[in-house]
Amino acid sequence: MAVDCGSGGVKCFLVDFKGKIVSQSSVEWLRSNWNTEIGWMSISEAIKSALTVARIDADQIAGVSTTSMREEFVLLDDSGHEIPYKITSDIYTHGDRLNERYGEEMYRLSGHWPVPGWIAAAKMTWLNDTKPQVLKRAKLFLMISDWAGYRLGDIPYTEGSSACETSLFDVEKGDWSWKLMDELGLPKDIFPEVKPNASKIATVTSRASNDTGLIEGTPVVVGSADTQYGLMGCGAISEGDIVAVGGTTTPIQLVINKPILDSKRRTWTNMHSMKGRWIIESNAGRTGWVYRWLRDNILCEKPSGKRYEAMNKIAEASPPGSNGLLAYLGPHIFKSGPPYWEDDRLGDLPVPPTLIGSAKFTLNDLARAIIEANCYAVRANAEQLTEITGLKVNKMEFCGGNSKSLLWMGIQANILGKPVIVPRERDATAVGAAICASVGTGIYNSIAEATKDMVHMEEPIIPNPELAKNYDQLYKKWMETRRRLSGVL
C-alpha cells in the first residue's frame, strides 16, 4: 500500500508484486485549511476505500509506505497534537535577513536556499525569533510523509529525500546539520532520527488499525518524498537518468552519483530515495496548473479525465507553433535563490502572464500554445541541468498527470529532439512507494531488484526529424521573446 499526501488531497494505492496498480482511491482536502486532524481522517477514509474497491481483506497487505508533497512540515506537542500558528507578513522580511546571513551556508550544506515563508529553515527561525512560545511547546518536527508514517506506527523518523528540503540538512552526510541548528538557536531535540529508505520502522498500531481498517501489526516502511518516488517508479536509479514529473508543477530531476551544487545557485540538490544516489533538480513551474486554469476559467468545465481528453483534441486541431501564438502563463526556468520575484517567485525572469502573437488566435491555438510552453520550459530546465553537471542525456522519462496525454508527450519529444518514455503505470510515485515497501518487508532483497521486476516502461515516443527541426526554431523564438518581455513589461 502506498499513501500519497499531496497538496490537494490524499491518494491511496494498492500495488501488486509486479508493479501493477490494482486499486486506488482519493480524498480531496484544501491546502488552505489543512491540519493534521483533517489529514488523518482523509487518510483513513482513503485507505478504507482502497481496500473496498480492491475487494480484498486487509491481511493481504504485506506492508505500507507513505509519501508526500515536499517542503511542508508539522510541529507536534507532547500529546501528539499539531501546534497551530498564524503566518504574518513579517515572515518575508525576516526570511530575507536570514538569507543574507545564512543563505550561502544553507545552500552549501543542503543544496537549497531557505525560501522565505516556505522552506522549513525560514519558517522555523521566524518562529524562534517571533513566536518562541510555539517552539517551547513543540516536541516533534515531522515532514508530512514522516507524519503519515508516524500516525500509522507511532514511531517518529525522517529520511533524507524529505529532510533535505528543509535547508537544515547536510545533503552529503545524509544527516541533520546540527551545527547550523546551534547557530540558529533551534531546539535540536525535536528533530527525529534519520532512517534509511525502504527499511521497516514500525507496525500499524491498534489505534491506527481501528481508524483505517488495516490489520494491527502490518509493517510500516520508511517513505520518501513524492518526486523521488516518481523517479523510482520510472526506474531512474542510475547516473544520467532524467525524469520530468508532470503535475501542478513539473520538477525535472537528473540522477547523479555524488552531490553537485550549481555555482550560480539556481537549482536544488537532493537526496535520492536510493542509497548512494543524489539528484540535481530544476522545475518548469506552473505547468499542469495552467492547463487546469484553461479548463476552469476558459472552458468552465468540471474536472474529469474525459474533459482533459477533450481538451487535448481541441489542442490537436491547431498546427505545430499554434499559428504563431506564444504563451507565458506560468512555465519558467528555475532559479531557486534570491531575489524572489513577487509574481514568479522561483523563476529566473520576471515575466507577467502574457499571450503574444496574432489577436485572431482561436481556442485551439490557446490550448496548444499552453502545452507547447510547458514543453519549452521542460527543455530549458533540462538543458540547465546538463549544463551544470556536464552529463549528456539521450532520452527523458516522463510520469505524472501530463504524461497521460499522447499529444503532450509527442510535442515534448519533438521539442526535446529526444525520445520520451513513459511508465505503464503513470502514477509512478505509487509504484516507487510500493518498491520501497516490498524491500522493507523482505519481498525483494534490494531496490535494484524490485525496480527490475516492478517498473515497466512503454515503447519510446520518437521525435519526427522534420517536426523536431521546426520546433527547435520555435523553442529559440519562445526563449528570446521571453527574455525581451522581461525587460519591457
LUMLO-173912 format. One record per residue (C-alpha): residue number from 1; x, y negated, z negated; residue in one letter. Coordinates in steps of 0.02 Angstrom, whole numbers, plus 50000, padded with zeros to 5 digits. Layout:
(atom NUM,(X,Y,Z),'A')
...
***
This chain:
(atom 1,(50000,50000,50000),'M')
(atom 2,(50059,49825,50045),'A')
(atom 3,(49984,49674,49955),'V')
(atom 4,(50020,49515,50053),'D')
(atom 5,(49982,49348,49967),'C')
(atom 6,(49976,49210,50098),'G')
(atom 7,(49933,49026,50096),'S')
(atom 8,(49752,49057,50148),'G')
(atom 9,(49715,49219,50058),'G')
(atom 10,(49772,49395,50017),'V')
(atom 11,(49779,49544,50134),'K')
(atom 12,(49793,49724,50079),'C')
(atom 13,(49857,49859,50198),'F')
(atom 14,(49870,50046,50188),'L')
(atom 15,(50010,50115,50297),'V')
(atom 16,(50048,50297,50331),'D')
(atom 17,(50221,50375,50326),'F')
(atom 18,(50245,50347,50513),'K')
(atom 19,(50211,50159,50503),'G')
(atom 20,(50031,50156,50563),'K')
(atom 21,(49912,50037,50475),'I')
(atom 22,(49762,50144,50430),'V')
(atom 23,(49661,50018,50330),'S')
(atom 24,(49663,49834,50291),'Q')
(atom 25,(49557,49705,50202),'S')
(atom 26,(49571,49521,50162),'S')
(atom 27,(49500,49395,50040),'V')
(atom 28,(49518,49209,50075),'E')
(atom 29,(49566,49076,49949),'W')
(atom 30,(49601,48890,49958),'L')
(atom 31,(49781,48844,49926),'R')
(atom 32,(49725,48676,49856),'S')
(atom 33,(49634,48754,49707),'N')
(atom 34,(49730,48917,49692),'W')
(atom 35,(49776,48982,49520),'N')
(atom 36,(49830,49150,49453),'T')
(atom 37,(49655,49200,49395),'E')
(atom 38,(49580,49166,49567),'I')
(atom 39,(49730,49252,49643),'G')
(atom 40,(49716,49409,49538),'W')
(atom 41,(49528,49426,49564),'M')
(atom 42,(49557,49410,49752),'S')
(atom 43,(49697,49539,49749),'I')
(atom 44,(49590,49660,49651),'S')
(atom 45,(49445,49638,49773),'E')
(atom 46,(49559,49662,49924),'A')
(atom 47,(49635,49822,49852),'I')
(atom 48,(49464,49896,49815),'K')
(atom 49,(49403,49851,49988),'S')
(atom 50,(49554,49928,50075),'A')
(atom 51,(49526,50092,49981),'L')
(atom 52,(49341,50090,50026),'T')
(atom 53,(49373,50054,50210),'V')
(atom 54,(49502,50193,50219),'A')
(atom 55,(49384,50315,50132),'R')
(atom 56,(49524,50389,50032),'I')
(atom 57,(49549,50421,49847),'D')
(atom 58,(49668,50308,49754),'A')
(atom 59,(49776,50457,49704),'D')
(atom 60,(49832,50467,49886),'Q')
(atom 61,(49928,50303,49867),'I')
(atom 62,(50111,50351,49850),'A')
(atom 63,(50165,50176,49798),'G')
(atom 64,(50127,49991,49813),'V')
(atom 65,(50239,49844,49858),'S')
(atom 66,(50199,49659,49859),'T')
(atom 67,(50248,49515,49971),'T')
(atom 68,(50200,49332,49983),'S')
(atom 69,(50223,49163,50061),'M')
(atom 70,(50390,49091,50012),'R')
(atom 71,(50437,48940,49905),'E')
(atom 72,(50283,48947,49791),'E')
(atom 73,(50303,48996,49608),'F')
(atom 74,(50206,49002,49444),'V')
(atom 75,(50251,48968,49262),'L')
(atom 76,(50176,49084,49131),'L')
(atom 77,(50158,49059,48943),'D')
(atom 78,(50195,49191,48810),'D')
(atom 79,(50023,49271,48837),'S')
(atom 80,(50049,49286,49025),'G')
(atom 81,(49932,49144,49072),'H')
(atom 82,(49978,49015,49201),'E')
(atom 83,(50031,48844,49138),'I')
(atom 84,(49943,48713,49244),'P')
(atom 85,(50016,48541,49280),'Y')
(atom 86,(49971,48399,49395),'K')
(atom 87,(50090,48337,49530),'I')
(atom 88,(50108,48147,49533),'T')
(atom 89,(50184,48037,49669),'S')
(atom 90,(50345,48005,49572),'D')
(atom 91,(50399,48183,49611),'I')
(atom 92,(50462,48124,49782),'Y')
(atom 93,(50574,47983,49721),'T')
(atom 94,(50635,48098,49584),'H')
(atom 95,(50673,48229,49715),'G')
(atom 96,(50769,48104,49821),'D')
(atom 97,(50880,48064,49672),'R')
(atom 98,(50907,48250,49642),'L')
(atom 99,(50960,48270,49823),'N')
(atom 100,(51083,48127,49810),'E')
(atom 101,(51168,48206,49659),'R')
(atom 102,(51148,48394,49684),'Y')
(atom 103,(51084,48423,49861),'G')
(atom 104,(51252,48467,49937),'E')
(atom 105,(51294,48587,49795),'E')
(atom 106,(51123,48670,49806),'M')
(atom 107,(51140,48692,49993),'Y')
(atom 108,(51314,48766,49974),'R')
(atom 109,(51252,48891,49844),'L')
(atom 110,(51079,48935,49904),'S')
(atom 111,(51077,48885,50087),'G')
(atom 112,(50926,48773,50051),'H')
(atom 113,(50901,48589,50018),'W')
(atom 114,(50783,48559,49869),'P')
(atom 115,(50644,48477,49970),'V')
(atom 116,(50556,48351,49855),'P')
(atom 117,(50385,48405,49794),'G')
(atom 118,(50402,48579,49867),'W')
(atom 119,(50557,48683,49832),'I')
(atom 120,(50565,48751,49654),'A')
(atom 121,(50727,48662,49605),'A')
(atom 122,(50647,48493,49643),'A')
(atom 123,(50486,48536,49550),'K')
(atom 124,(50574,48613,49401),'M')
(atom 125,(50693,48466,49373),'T')
(atom 126,(50547,48346,49391),'W')
(atom 127,(50450,48443,49259),'L')
(atom 128,(50604,48447,49147),'N')
(atom 129,(50626,48259,49158),'D')
(atom 130,(50444,48200,49159),'T')
(atom 131,(50339,48339,49080),'K')
(atom 132,(50456,48430,48959),'P')
(atom 133,(50307,48496,48862),'Q')
(atom 134,(50264,48607,49011),'V')
(atom 135,(50434,48692,49014),'L')
(atom 136,(50434,48710,48824),'K')
(atom 137,(50278,48819,48841),'R')
(atom 138,(50350,48919,48986),'A')
(atom 139,(50410,49095,48952),'K')
(atom 140,(50422,49159,49130),'L')
(atom 141,(50457,49090,49304),'F')
(atom 142,(50396,49200,49447),'L')
(atom 143,(50386,49184,49635),'M')
(atom 144,(50213,49233,49699),'I')
(atom 145,(50267,49404,49764),'S')
(atom 146,(50352,49441,49598),'D')
(atom 147,(50198,49382,49503),'W')
(atom 148,(50085,49501,49601),'A')
(atom 149,(50200,49646,49558),'G')
(atom 150,(50205,49588,49377),'Y')
(atom 151,(50015,49591,49367),'R')
(atom 152,(50016,49770,49433),'L')
(atom 153,(50156,49839,49324),'G')
(atom 154,(50181,49715,49179),'D')
(atom 155,(50370,49707,49202),'I')
(atom 156,(50446,49542,49262),'P')
(atom 157,(50575,49540,49400),'Y')
(atom 158,(50631,49446,49554),'T')
(atom 159,(50733,49489,49709),'E')
(atom 160,(50848,49393,49823),'G')
(atom 161,(50741,49356,49976),'S')
(atom 162,(50613,49262,49870),'S')
(atom 163,(50728,49189,49737),'A')
(atom 164,(50847,49113,49866),'C')
(atom 165,(50703,48997,49918),'E')
(atom 166,(50715,48905,49751),'T')
(atom 167,(50883,48815,49782),'S')
(atom 168,(50932,48884,49611),'L')
(atom 169,(51008,49044,49680),'F')
(atom 170,(51180,49096,49737),'D')
(atom 171,(51144,49175,49906),'V')
(atom 172,(51318,49252,49922),'E')
(atom 173,(51322,49332,49749),'K')
(atom 174,(51138,49379,49752),'G')
(atom 175,(51101,49309,49579),'D')
(atom 176,(51036,49153,49495),'W')
(atom 177,(51158,49008,49489),'S')
(atom 178,(51168,48997,49300),'W')
(atom 179,(51300,48860,49303),'K')
(atom 180,(51186,48750,49409),'L')
(atom 181,(51042,48780,49290),'M')
(atom 182,(51153,48724,49146),'D')
(atom 183,(51196,48564,49241),'E')
(atom 184,(51011,48531,49272),'L')
(atom 185,(50962,48572,49092),'G')
(atom 186,(50837,48705,49144),'L')
(atom 187,(50785,48844,49023),'P')
(atom 188,(50881,48995,49090),'K')
(atom 189,(50788,49125,48986),'D')
(atom 190,(50628,49106,49087),'I')
(atom 191,(50708,49166,49250),'F')
(atom 192,(50686,49354,49272),'P')
(atom 193,(50820,49482,49311),'E')
(atom 194,(50860,49505,49496),'V')
(atom 195,(50818,49681,49555),'K')
(atom 196,(50860,49767,49721),'P')
(atom 197,(50726,49779,49855),'N')
(atom 198,(50646,49949,49881),'A')
(atom 199,(50677,50002,49701),'S')
(atom 200,(50540,50066,49586),'K')
(atom 201,(50516,49936,49450),'I')
(atom 202,(50359,49992,49358),'A')
(atom 203,(50196,50089,49370),'T')
(atom 204,(50019,50024,49380),'V')
(atom 205,(49956,49987,49204),'T')
(atom 206,(49788,50041,49135),'S')
(atom 207,(49726,49861,49140),'R')
(atom 208,(49779,49839,49322),'A')
(atom 209,(49701,50009,49361),'S')
(atom 210,(49534,49953,49290),'N')
(atom 211,(49540,49792,49392),'D')
(atom 212,(49596,49863,49558),'T')
(atom 213,(49542,50045,49567),'G')
(atom 214,(49722,50104,49585),'L')
(atom 215,(49773,50255,49483),'I')
(atom 216,(49867,50216,49323),'E')
(atom 217,(50048,50269,49346),'G')
(atom 218,(50055,50230,49533),'T')
(atom 219,(50234,50170,49570),'P')
(atom 220,(50260,49983,49593),'V')
(atom 221,(50408,49946,49708),'V')
(atom 222,(50505,49781,49711),'V')
(atom 223,(50436,49674,49851),'G')
(atom 224,(50509,49540,49963),'S')
(atom 225,(50470,49376,50050),'A')
(atom 226,(50343,49393,50190),'D')
(atom 227,(50454,49333,50333),'T')
(atom 228,(50595,49451,50287),'Q')
(atom 229,(50471,49594,50281),'Y')
(atom 230,(50414,49541,50454),'G')
(atom 231,(50592,49566,50515),'L')
(atom 232,(50599,49737,50436),'M')
(atom 233,(50433,49782,50518),'G')
(atom 234,(50516,49742,50686),'C')
(atom 235,(50667,49849,50644),'G')
(atom 236,(50779,49695,50636),'A')
(atom 237,(50912,49754,50515),'I')
(atom 238,(51071,49735,50619),'S')
(atom 239,(51178,49581,50652),'E')
(atom 240,(51117,49486,50804),'G')
(atom 241,(50937,49542,50791),'D')
(atom 242,(50824,49389,50807),'I')
(atom 243,(50639,49382,50765),'V')
(atom 244,(50506,49248,50779),'A')
(atom 245,(50363,49271,50655),'V')
(atom 246,(50218,49182,50738),'G')
(atom 247,(50088,49118,50616),'G')
(atom 248,(50033,48949,50548),'T')
(atom 249,(50215,48902,50573),'T')
(atom 250,(50345,49006,50666),'T')
(atom 251,(50504,49046,50571),'P')
(atom 252,(50644,49109,50683),'I')
(atom 253,(50770,49217,50589),'Q')
(atom 254,(50936,49285,50651),'L')
(atom 255,(51013,49431,50555),'V')
(atom 256,(51195,49407,50502),'I')
(atom 257,(51321,49515,50408),'N')
(atom 258,(51381,49377,50293),'K')
(atom 259,(51310,49209,50237),'P')
(atom 260,(51335,49070,50365),'I')
(atom 261,(51296,48888,50324),'L')
(atom 262,(51262,48756,50455),'D')
(atom 263,(51392,48618,50446),'S')
(atom 264,(51255,48494,50493),'K')
(atom 265,(51141,48560,50354),'R')
(atom 266,(50992,48590,50470),'R')
(atom 267,(50948,48772,50438),'T')
(atom 268,(50915,48890,50294),'W')
(atom 269,(51023,49037,50243),'T')
(atom 270,(50926,49177,50159),'N')
(atom 271,(50946,49349,50086),'M')
(atom 272,(50879,49489,50196),'H')
(atom 273,(50770,49623,50119),'S')
(atom 274,(50907,49747,50164),'M')
(atom 275,(51065,49755,50059),'K')
(atom 276,(51220,49689,50147),'G')
(atom 277,(51122,49580,50268),'R')
(atom 278,(51082,49395,50269),'W')
(atom 279,(50977,49283,50380),'I')
(atom 280,(51000,49112,50455),'I')
(atom 281,(50833,49029,50488),'E')
(atom 282,(50758,48891,50591),'S')
(atom 283,(50573,48852,50606),'N')
(atom 284,(50469,48792,50754),'A')
(atom 285,(50347,48701,50640),'G')
(atom 286,(50158,48693,50660),'R')
(atom 287,(50129,48818,50799),'T')
(atom 288,(49980,48930,50759),'G')
(atom 289,(49912,48784,50658),'W')
(atom 290,(49895,48680,50818),'V')
(atom 291,(49806,48820,50911),'Y')
(atom 292,(49686,48834,50765),'R')
(atom 293,(49663,48645,50772),'W')
(atom 294,(49611,48665,50955),'L')
(atom 295,(49484,48798,50904),'R')
(atom 296,(49411,48699,50759),'D')
(atom 297,(49413,48521,50823),'N')
(atom 298,(49403,48530,51013),'I')
(atom 299,(49307,48691,51043),'L')
(atom 300,(49217,48680,50874),'C')
(atom 301,(49208,48868,50863),'E')
(atom 302,(49200,48980,50711),'K')
(atom 303,(49353,49090,50676),'P')
(atom 304,(49356,49260,50760),'S')
(atom 305,(49476,49371,50856),'G')
(atom 306,(49365,49361,51010),'K')
(atom 307,(49370,49171,51004),'R')
(atom 308,(49559,49174,51021),'Y')
(atom 309,(49543,49292,51169),'E')
(atom 310,(49425,49166,51250),'A')
(atom 311,(49548,49025,51214),'M')
(atom 312,(49686,49123,51298),'N')
(atom 313,(49577,49142,51453),'K')
(atom 314,(49549,48953,51452),'I')
(atom 315,(49738,48925,51446),'A')
(atom 316,(49770,49055,51580),'E')
(atom 317,(49666,48953,51704),'A')
(atom 318,(49799,48816,51703),'S')
(atom 319,(49961,48845,51802),'P')
(atom 320,(50135,48851,51725),'P')
(atom 321,(50179,48675,51672),'G')
(atom 322,(49996,48635,51629),'S')
(atom 323,(49979,48517,51778),'N')
(atom 324,(50110,48401,51703),'G')
(atom 325,(50035,48388,51528),'L')
(atom 326,(50162,48391,51385),'L')
(atom 327,(50102,48418,51206),'A')
(atom 328,(50187,48358,51047),'Y')
(atom 329,(50065,48406,50911),'L')
(atom 330,(50173,48489,50779),'G')
(atom 331,(50307,48605,50850),'P')
(atom 332,(50481,48538,50817),'H')
(atom 333,(50664,48583,50793),'I')
(atom 334,(50705,48625,50614),'F')
(atom 335,(50809,48505,50508),'K')
(atom 336,(50789,48552,50327),'S')
(atom 337,(50897,48418,50248),'G')
(atom 338,(50860,48237,50205),'P')
(atom 339,(50794,48118,50258),'P')
(atom 340,(50624,48199,50262),'Y')
(atom 341,(50513,48108,50386),'W')
(atom 342,(50343,48055,50325),'E')
(atom 343,(50247,48136,50470),'D')
(atom 344,(50366,48277,50514),'D')
(atom 345,(50447,48324,50351),'R')
(atom 346,(50563,48461,50413),'L')
(atom 347,(50588,48411,50594),'G')
(atom 348,(50740,48330,50672),'D')
(atom 349,(50648,48187,50761),'L')
(atom 350,(50502,48078,50704),'P')
(atom 351,(50381,48115,50847),'V')
(atom 352,(50199,48070,50806),'P')
(atom 353,(50061,48180,50881),'P')
(atom 354,(50068,48141,51067),'T')
(atom 355,(49996,48203,51233),'L')
(atom 356,(50083,48136,51386),'I')
(atom 357,(50053,48163,51572),'G')
(atom 358,(49902,48138,51684),'S')
(atom 359,(49748,48063,51599),'A')
(atom 360,(49644,48184,51703),'K')
(atom 361,(49702,48337,51610),'F')
(atom 362,(49573,48474,51577),'T')
(atom 363,(49537,48584,51427),'L')
(atom 364,(49629,48722,51520),'N')
(atom 365,(49783,48610,51533),'D')
(atom 366,(49774,48562,51350),'L')
(atom 367,(49762,48743,51291),'A')
(atom 368,(49909,48798,51397),'R')
(atom 369,(50013,48645,51353),'A')
(atom 370,(49994,48687,51168),'I')
(atom 371,(50055,48865,51198),'I')
(atom 372,(50199,48804,51306),'E')
(atom 373,(50251,48676,51174),'A')
(atom 374,(50255,48812,51043),'N')
(atom 375,(50364,48919,51156),'C')
(atom 376,(50480,48774,51198),'Y')
(atom 377,(50506,48746,51012),'A')
(atom 378,(50543,48930,50982),'V')
(atom 379,(50678,48923,51116),'R')
(atom 380,(50752,48763,51046),'A')
(atom 381,(50762,48835,50871),'N')
(atom 382,(50835,48999,50932),'A')
(atom 383,(50969,48902,51026),'E')
(atom 384,(51007,48806,50866),'Q')
(atom 385,(51040,48971,50775),'L')
(atom 386,(51152,49043,50911),'T')
(atom 387,(51249,48879,50918),'E')
(atom 388,(51282,48887,50730),'I')
(atom 389,(51329,49071,50723),'T')
(atom 390,(51412,49095,50891),'G')
(atom 391,(51311,49254,50912),'L')
(atom 392,(51237,49297,51081),'K')
(atom 393,(51061,49367,51087),'V')
(atom 394,(50990,49458,51237),'N')
(atom 395,(50810,49480,51179),'K')
(atom 396,(50688,49415,51050),'M')
(atom 397,(50569,49514,50943),'E')
(atom 398,(50404,49432,50901),'F')
(atom 399,(50272,49477,50771),'C')
(atom 400,(50126,49394,50683),'G')
(atom 401,(49963,49325,50749),'G')
(atom 402,(50033,49236,50901),'N')
(atom 403,(50111,49398,50963),'S')
(atom 404,(49938,49472,50991),'K')
(atom 405,(49917,49365,51148),'S')
(atom 406,(49994,49441,51305),'L')
(atom 407,(49981,49271,51391),'L')
(atom 408,(50076,49188,51249),'W')
(atom 409,(50212,49321,51248),'M')
(atom 410,(50229,49312,51437),'G')
(atom 411,(50252,49123,51430),'I')
(atom 412,(50377,49146,51289),'Q')
(atom 413,(50479,49272,51388),'A')
(atom 414,(50486,49157,51540),'N')
(atom 415,(50534,49005,51436),'I')
(atom 416,(50670,49102,51346),'L')
(atom 417,(50727,49186,51506),'G')
(atom 418,(50748,49342,51399),'K')
(atom 419,(50640,49495,51360),'P')
(atom 420,(50515,49479,51218),'V')
(atom 421,(50473,49636,51119),'I')
(atom 422,(50326,49654,51000),'V')
(atom 423,(50293,49791,50873),'P')
(atom 424,(50149,49911,50897),'R')
(atom 425,(50084,49852,50729),'E')
(atom 426,(50082,49663,50748),'R')
(atom 427,(50062,49642,50559),'D')
(atom 428,(50246,49686,50542),'A')
(atom 429,(50254,49613,50366),'T')
(atom 430,(50139,49752,50306),'A')
(atom 431,(50248,49884,50387),'V')
(atom 432,(50403,49805,50308),'G')
(atom 433,(50321,49814,50137),'A')
(atom 434,(50273,49995,50169),'A')
(atom 435,(50452,50036,50219),'I')
(atom 436,(50516,49974,50052),'C')
(atom 437,(50376,50063,49958),'A')
(atom 438,(50419,50225,50048),'S')
(atom 439,(50602,50211,49997),'V')
(atom 440,(50562,50161,49818),'G')
(atom 441,(50450,50313,49798),'T')
(atom 442,(50576,50434,49874),'G')
(atom 443,(50482,50473,50035),'I')
(atom 444,(50633,50409,50132),'Y')
(atom 445,(50812,50401,50071),'N')
(atom 446,(50855,50230,50142),'S')
(atom 447,(50784,50078,50229),'I')
(atom 448,(50877,50125,50388),'A')
(atom 449,(50798,50299,50387),'E')
(atom 450,(50624,50232,50350),'A')
(atom 451,(50639,50097,50483),'T')
(atom 452,(50687,50226,50615),'K')
(atom 453,(50529,50327,50579),'D')
(atom 454,(50405,50189,50539),'M')
(atom 455,(50442,50049,50664),'V')
(atom 456,(50376,50072,50841),'H')
(atom 457,(50403,49935,50971),'M')
(atom 458,(50306,49907,51132),'E')
(atom 459,(50387,49901,51303),'E')
(atom 460,(50484,49737,51329),'P')
(atom 461,(50396,49593,51416),'I')
(atom 462,(50521,49550,51554),'I')
(atom 463,(50532,49370,51619),'P')
(atom 464,(50491,49335,51800),'N')
(atom 465,(50652,49261,51877),'P')
(atom 466,(50561,49128,51978),'E')
(atom 467,(50449,49075,51833),'L')
(atom 468,(50596,49077,51713),'A')
(atom 469,(50692,48959,51828),'K')
(atom 470,(50542,48843,51839),'N')
(atom 471,(50513,48848,51652),'Y')
(atom 472,(50696,48810,51619),'D')
(atom 473,(50672,48641,51704),'Q')
(atom 474,(50507,48612,51614),'L')
(atom 475,(50590,48651,51447),'Y')
(atom 476,(50727,48524,51480),'K')
(atom 477,(50594,48395,51526),'K')
(atom 478,(50496,48433,51365),'W')
(atom 479,(50654,48411,51261),'M')
(atom 480,(50708,48249,51346),'E')
(atom 481,(50532,48173,51337),'T')
(atom 482,(50526,48219,51153),'R')
(atom 483,(50692,48129,51123),'R')
(atom 484,(50630,47974,51214),'R')
(atom 485,(50464,47973,51121),'L')
(atom 486,(50554,47974,50954),'S')
(atom 487,(50637,47809,50996),'G')
(atom 488,(50480,47723,51062),'V')
(atom 489,(50330,47771,50954),'L')
***
